[in-house]
Amino acid sequence: MNKSKLVCLCTAGLCVGAIGLGAARLTAAAARPAPLALLLPPAGAQLPAEGALRELVLDSVADFAAVRREQALTVAQRDRIAAVFAAHRDDIVLQADARLRAQRALRDAIFRRADEAAVRAAADGVGRTLSDGAVLRTRILSEVLPELTPAQQAAWRALLERIDDRVDAFFATKL
């Protein structure tokens, strides 16, 4: 996997996670039904916290690039890790597709104002795909970690924790 694809993949994952958490918090806050016009900003207006979300993503990408420079992989490490991802490619694609479909089903249930049971069933579908994704990531991580030095493992873990902290702070203070 080349550098730009990895950066795009990480950024997309961060955005999807941030958008999913934001949507969940916004829908939870909107306990009473409101006309759609009240939920959407006027045409051309910036969405709430849009600038802060952009900053969150750019900071995370910059941090990712810095860790990547500092913890450069050897050619052998890159090859072995690429082989792990190649071996799991079909599972990754299937899981990403299932998650996307589940999230769309939940969004559709919310916007068509489905009954509570239908919304809960759609949300459970998202939860199942998140669980399946976590199991797949754990499986892949168990194959990738032995390829990294302890310092590399610590640096990547610290990066992911910083990104999680930034996302938590964003939702605690910007929405």
C-alpha angles and dihedrals in degrees: 000000000000125000097258093049091050092049091048091048093050093045092048091049091050092048094047091049093046093046092047093050092045093050091048092051093045093049091046090052092051096071095155123056115258132184111268090240090065092052096051126067119236116276111283094015120128114252117244110281092358092136091047091050090051089050090049092054095044092048091050093048091049091049090048091052092049093051090046091053093046095045099041114182121229119241089254092052091048092050094048093046091047088052090053092052092044090053090053097038096110092047091049092050093046093048093048090049092049091050092049092049092048092049091049091049090053092047091049092049090052095048095046087051093236119188119275094260092055093047091048091049090051091047090050087054090055089048092052092051090048089052092048090049092050091052091049092048090049091052092049093044091053088059097042101045095066088058092059129075117242090255091052091048091051093047094051093045091050089050092053091047091051090051091049090049091051092050091048091049091047093056093041095053111019104049 
